[in-house]
Amino acid sequence: MDDTTGGKRRSFYGWGFEEDTVSAEELGWFEKTWSRLFKVDRFDPAPMPRESEVSIRASRIAIPSTLRAFCTDDRYERLFHTWGRSVHDIAKMIHRRDFTNPPDVVAFPRNEAEVAAVLDWCGSNGYAAVPFGGGSSVTGGVNHTKDERYKGLVTIDLKHLNKVLEVDKTSQAARIQAGVLGPDMEKQLRPTGLTMRFFLQAWEFSSLGGWIATRAAGHYATNYTQIDDHVESLRVVTPAGTIASHRWPTSGAGPNPDRLFLGSEGALGIITEAWVRLHKKPTYRSATTVRFGDYEKAVNATRVVSQAGLFPANARLLERDEALFTEAGDGTKDVLVLTFESGDHPVEPWMKRALEICADFGGEWDKDALEDDESQRKGAAGNWRNKFLRGPYLRQHAIARGVMRDTMESCVTWDRYMAFQASVKERTLKAIREVTGRPGTCTVRFTHVYPDGPAPYFTWHAFGEKSKLVEQFWAIKSAASDAMCDAGGTITHHHSLGPDHRKWYDQEVPPLYRDVIRATKNTLDPKWVLNPGILLDQ
């Protein structure tokens, strides 16, 4: 298969490329922090897996001559496409060398006709097919079923569908193929002066189609938050045929077909291209951090800002313990990272009004950051941002040392939030103590805020036994997920469902609507080829 990454190969067991490294200084900082958290003197990291030492079953599928030009049973490709990048996926790879359920074949279609040909082939032979964008799923979304009714497993990697096909500068929109990863898409858009500005933590290794299929949330903390807000129209290849929606700014003509595939996670069809809304590149920017001595007042300040129609690009409230861990604060204050940006006009009046609101709730802000871009990059907000972006690169190193660091996000109305976050933290910390016999941490921040509620994002750390890490992770994850749903939140705001969240999704989805999805699945995918176990069971 021809390369689209400049000759670099992705790590088959961790985040990033094979050549990516974590510096001794960076790893030393985290080890010191983990030692303090868990009261551990030293860590004994497990060795990372090498391709040569991993056992993998032989492919059970013979590739027909009509598909050999873009399908492969190459060993590396099958290893790389076996798992996503969740804590338990990586723990299986590092501590158990578990690659027992790889795809038999990986397809790299170059156009819609080849996507359709693979789906026809799978349907005719009883194979399961899993669409694959960047492979960054942390919910099992790219992992194959173990259902023995399927005679083979095929991954459909869309990396060759990676072009910006058309740009409408007048309407600020573009037609883009779904397999393009974030950096490549922005590189292609750069000459137009427009940007999608949809920067999520997995931006480097996630695709436009993946964002749409999982209802991802991106750069903006308010207004243009979820991918739903960006989609104008879609093209989707299903086993029953291709669906292409019309491109309009909006329409009141019946149910919107795009909404059927937003969040469908590859269970109903494979998104091949989309018209998406773009933005002018921001040329005006104002940012600072606001410190609060009282968490409930910080929450209320953020709520009032979100309800004032100011639409900050960033309004991430870091609880003081999270601010301390990411060096965005000293642990005595809660920190609101506040940013306004525009490609059209100065934003100081909006920032001024937001700070007036913060002052009403006792907030104090960094005046130097307002006047100095360098302070913005190197100050509290910069420290938080750097730790946030580096998180995925540290995951495999943490897991190799027995450190579980996971995140879980929800959305809840403002009136429930204070009780919600207290309950989730209490029950998660209790589960960590019961499962590992050690204390752990659970902190929270807002990633996105809406007039009617925030999206709280919890981060928990626990130190477990390497041989039991998968089971320990699931015991903590299950307790934390139960806590979120029991307290009135959704199981996910932007990390998708996958099989990992199915139990809780089944509790919150209306039963009659599940029947509607089942009927839709039977129509679009009558042989249940696509992503078995996602959304519902056969």
N, C-alpha and C positions, 0 to 999 in steps of 0.2 A: 504494500500500500504506500503510495507516495506521501511524503512528509509535509505537514503544514506548520511545523514548529521550528523551522530553521535547523533541523538535524538533531534537536534535543529530544530526549525521551522522558516521558513522565515517570515518576517513581511508581512502581507497581504495588507498593504497600503503604505509601505515605503521601503527604502533600507536596505538590510542586514537581520540579524536574529532578532527575537523578543527580545532577551536578549541584543542586541547591544544598547549601550547608547552613548550619546554625553556628555562629561564632562561639568560641570558648567563653568570651566575656558575657554574651547574652545568656548562654546556658548556665553559666555560673551565677548570674543574677537570679534566674528562676530557681536553681537548686537551693540557693540561700533562702529565697522566699518560701519554697516548699518545706525546707527544713524547719523554718520558724513556725509555719502553719501546723505541721504534723508532729513537731518535736522529735525529729529524726536526725541522727548525727550524720549519716551518709546514705547514699543511694548506690545500689548495685544494678546498673542498667542491663537489661537483656540485649544480646546482639541483634542487630537488624537482620532481617532475612535476606539471603542472597538467592538470586533466581536459580542458580545451579543446585541448590539444596532442597528446593521445594518440589514435592511430588504433585503431579497433576494427572488426572485420568486421560486416557486417549479420547480423542473426539469420536463421538458416536455417529457423526453425520458425514456423508460423502457430498462434497460440493459439486453440483451439476456444472457442466461446461458452460452453460449460459450465464452463470453467476460468478465464475472464477476470477473475472477481471476485477471484481470489487469485494470479494469475500475471502476470508482466510481462516485457517485453523492454527496460525502461528502461536507458538508457546507463550511468548511475551504478551501478545495481544490478549490471549485468553486469561492470563494471570491478571493483567491490568484491569480487565473488565469484569473480574469476579466480584469485587466488593466496592461499596462506596467508601466514605471516609468518616464514618461515625466512630465513637470511642470503641464500641464493641466490635465493629468491623476491623479496626486497626489492631485491637487486642487479639483477635483471632489470628491475624496475619503474623504478628510479632511473637506472641507467646505460644501459639499452637501450630504455626506454619500451616494453617487450615485454608486450603484452596480446593476443598472437596466438591464444590458445586460450580465449576466454571462454565461459561458458555462453551458450547461445542464449536461454534463458528462466530466470528465477528464480521459483520457486513459494513462496508463503508460506501454507501450509495452516493452517486455524484449528481443525481437529479431525481425528480419525483417518479419517473418511470421505473427507476431502479428500486426506489422505496417500495412501490407497488409490487414489483416482481418478487422482492423478498417476502412481503406479506403473503402473496399468493402461494409461494413455495412453502412457507411455514404452515399456512392453512391446509394445504393439500397433504402435508406429511405429519401433522400432529405435533409441530414444534411450537414452543413458546417464544415470543419475540419481545425484547425489552429495548425501548428507545434509550439512547445515551447521548447526552450533550457534552458536559464537561466532566461528569463523574464525581461531582463534589457533594452528592447527597449525604446527609447525616441522618436519614430516616429509613435507609434500606431501599430507596426508590429505584436504584439500578441493579439491585441484587436479584438473582433468578430464583424462581420457585423451585421447591423440591417435590412438587406434585408429580408422582410417577405416571400419571396419565399422559404426560407429555413425553414424546419419544426423543426429543432433543431440545437444546436451548440455543437461541440465536440472539446476539446483541446487535442492534442497529445503531452504529455510531455515525452521527450526522456531521462530522467535522469538515467534510468537503462541501457542505452546503453553507458556505461561509462568506458570502458576498453581500455588500450593500448594492442592490440592483438599481435603485432609482431614488432620487432625492427631489422632493417638491419643496424648494426653498420658500416659495410664496406662502404655502400653507404650513411650513415648518414640520414636515413629516418625511419619512423614508420607507421604502420597501426593502426589507432585509431578510436574507435567508436565516433560518432558525438555528443552524449549527454554529454560527459565528460566536466566538468567545468575546468577552467584554473588551479587552485591550485591542483586539483586531478590529472590532466594530468602530471604536472611537478613532482609531488610526485612519480608517477609511472615511469617516465623517469629517475629519479635521479640515480638509480643504474647503469644506462648505461653510465653515464658521458656526456650524450647529453641533449640538451634542445631545445624546439621550440623557446623559448625566444620571445614570442608574448604577451607582457605585455601591455594591454590597460587599460584605467581607469576602465572599467567594468569587468576586468579580473576575479575577485572573483566570479562573478555571471553571467558569459556568457560562452557559450559552443563553442566547435570547430565547430559544425554544424552551429551554429548561426553566427560565424565569416565568414564562407564560404558563407552562404546564403545571408549575408548582405555586403559582400566585405569589411570587417573590415580592419583597419590599426593598426599595433601593435607597438612594442618597437622601432624598428629601424627608425630613421628619414630619412635615405637614404638607397639605395640599397634594402634590404629586408623589404620593407615598408608594402605593402598590402598583404592580405592573398593569393591573386593570385600568389604571388612569392613563396609560400610554397607548393601549392597543386601539387601532382604528379598524383593522380587518385582518382576517387570517386565511391561510390555505392549509388544509389538513388532509392528509392521505389516510384513509381508513381501509380496512379489508373489504368494505362494501363499495368503495369508490372515493372520489375526492370531493371535499366540500370547500367552496371558496365564497367567503362572505363579501358583500359590497363595502366599499370604503366611503363612509360619510362621517362628518364630525359627530353626528348623533342621529338617531332615528326613533320614531315612536311606532314603527310598523312591527308590531308583534314582539315575541321574545327574541332577544338578540342571539344569533347563533354563536357569536364569539364567546358568550358567557358559558356556553356548554363545555368549551374546551379549556377555559381558564380554570386551573386547578384540577384538570382531569388526569394529570400525571401519566400520560401515555396509555391510559387504559381504554380510551375511546378512539384514538387516532394519533398519527404522528404529525406534529406541526412542522411544516416545511418552510413557510415564510410568513411575514407579517408586515403590515403597514403600522408604523409606530410614530407617535408624536415626539417631536424634538424640541429643544430649547436653544435660545441664543447662549453662547458661552458667557458666563458671568464676567463682567468687567468692573463691577462695583461690589465691594464686599466689606462687611463689618462683623467682627467676631470678638467675643470675650468670654470669660467664665464668671459666673455669679455664685457666691458662697452664702450658704444659709446655716444658721445655728439650730434651726428647728426643722425636722424633716417634713412634718405635716404642712408647715408653712411653705416649704419649698415645693411640695406637691401642688398646693393651691395656687402658688404663683405661676407654675407651669400650666395649670389648668386655665387660669384667666388669660394668659398669653395665647393659649391655643384657641380660646373662645373670642378673642379680640379682632379676628380677621387680619392679623399681621403676617401670618404665614412665614415664620422663620424657616430657613433651609435646615437648620439644626436646632433642636431643643432637647438635648439628651441630659436628663437629670441622673446624676450618679450619686447613689447613696454613699455616705462617707467612707464605709469600709471598702467599697469598690473603688472609690477615688484613691484611697490609700494604696491598695494593691497595684493600681496602674500608675502610681506616682502623679496623679492629677490633683492630689490633695494630701494633707497631713493626717487625715483621719479624724479631725475635729469638726469638719464642716461638710455638709452635702454640697455638691457642685453641679451647677447647671451650665452645660456647654451650649452657648447661644450664638447662632450665626445667621446673618441675613446676606443675601446675594441677589444680584440682578444683572442682566445683560442690557438693561435699558436706562436705569435711573439710579441716582445715589440712594442709599438705603439708611442713612443716618436717622431720618425721622422715625422710621419703623423701630430701629434699635433704641432710640431715645424713649419711645413710648413703652417698649418692652421692659426697659430698665426701670422706668417709673413704676410699672406694675410690680416688678421684683422688689423695689424699695418698699412698697406698701406692705410686703410680707417679710421685711427685715433683711433682704438680700444686699450684699455688698459685692462690687465687681472690680475686675482688674482694668483700671483705666489705661494702663500702659498698652495693653493688648488692643484696645480700641484705636490707638494711634500708630501702632507699629506692627506691620505684618510679620516681622521676624519674631516678635514676642508671641504672636498667635501660633507660629509653627513650633516654637521651642518651649512654650510655657505649659501650663496644666493641660490645656486642650491638646497640644502637640504630643505630650507624654501619653495621654489616654489614647489618642489616635494611633500612635506607633505600636503600643501594646495590643491594641485591637487588631491591627493589620497583621501583626506577627503571630497572633494566636494559633492559626492553623498550622504554621510551620513548626510550632513547638509541640503539637499534639502527639506525634509519634515518639518524641523524646520523653515526654511526660509518661506515656503509657509504658514505654520500655522500663521506666523506673517504678511502675506500680501506681503512678499518680493518675487519678481520673479527674479530668476537668471537662465538665459538660455544661451546655447552656440549654435553656428551655424558655420559650417565650409564649405569651398569651395576649389577650386583649380583654379588658373589663371596663365597665362604666365607672366614672369618677366616684359615684356615691359608694361603690363597693371597694374601692381600691385599698384603702388603709387596712381594713380587715383582711382583704385578700392577700396582700403581700406579707402580712404578719403570719397568717396561717400557713402559707406556702413555705416560708423560711423555717418556721418552727418544725413543721412535719418533715421537711427535707433534712434538716440538721439532725432530727431524731433518727431518721432512717440511716443516715451516715454513721452515727454512733452505734446503732444496733447491728449494722451490717459489717462494719470494719473494726469495731471496738476502739475506735479513735475519734477524736473531734475532727470536724471538717469546717468548711465555710459555705455560706450561701449568701450572695449579695445580689442587688437588683439595680437596674437602671432602666430608664425609658429609652427605647429606640425610636419610637414614633408616637406622636400625640394627635388626638382628634378632639373636636369640640365636646364630644360625648364620652371620651375615655382615653386612657393611655394604653400603650403596648409595653407592658413590663417584661424585661428580659433578665432572667435569673442566671447566675453563674455559680456552679457549685464545684468544690474541690473535695476529694476524698483520697486517702491512701489505702490501697488494698493489697491483697495477695495476688501475685502475678498469675498463678495457676488458676485462680478463681475470679479473675478480674471481670470476665464476661458476666458471670452470674451475679457478682456483687454490683456491677453497674446496673443490671436490670432490676435488681431489688430496690436500689435507690431511685432509679428512673421511674419505676412504677409508682412508688410512694409519692414522689414529687408530682407526677402527672395526675394521680388521684387527687392530690391536694389542690391543684389548680382547678380541676373541673368541679370538685366539691364546693369550692369557694366562689363559683360562678363565672369562671373564665373559660375561654375556648382552649382546645388542646394545642393550637398553634396559630400564630399570627402570620408567620412568613417562612417557616422551615418545612412546610409541606406535611403530608400525611405519611406516604410510604406504608409499608407493613408495620413499622414501629409504632405508629399512632392509631392504627386501625381500631384497637379496642376502645379508645376514648372517642374517636370519631363516630363509631357505631352508637355510642350513647348520646351524642349530641345531634346527629342527623335525624330529621323526622322520618319515621318508618315508611310513610307513604312516598316520600321523596326518594328513599332508597329503592323502592319498587320502580319509580320512574327511571332512575339511573340504570337499573337492571334491564328494563325494557329498551332503553337506548343502547346499552351494551349489546343486547341480542340483535338489534337492528344493524349497528355499525360494525360489529365484530362477532358475527354469529357463531364462529368456532372458538371464541374466547382465546384468540392467539395473543393479544396484546397484554403485557404486564399482568399476568394472573396474580390475584391476591391484592391488587391495588384497588381501592374504593369498595370492592365487594367480592365475595367468593362465588364460584360457579354453583 
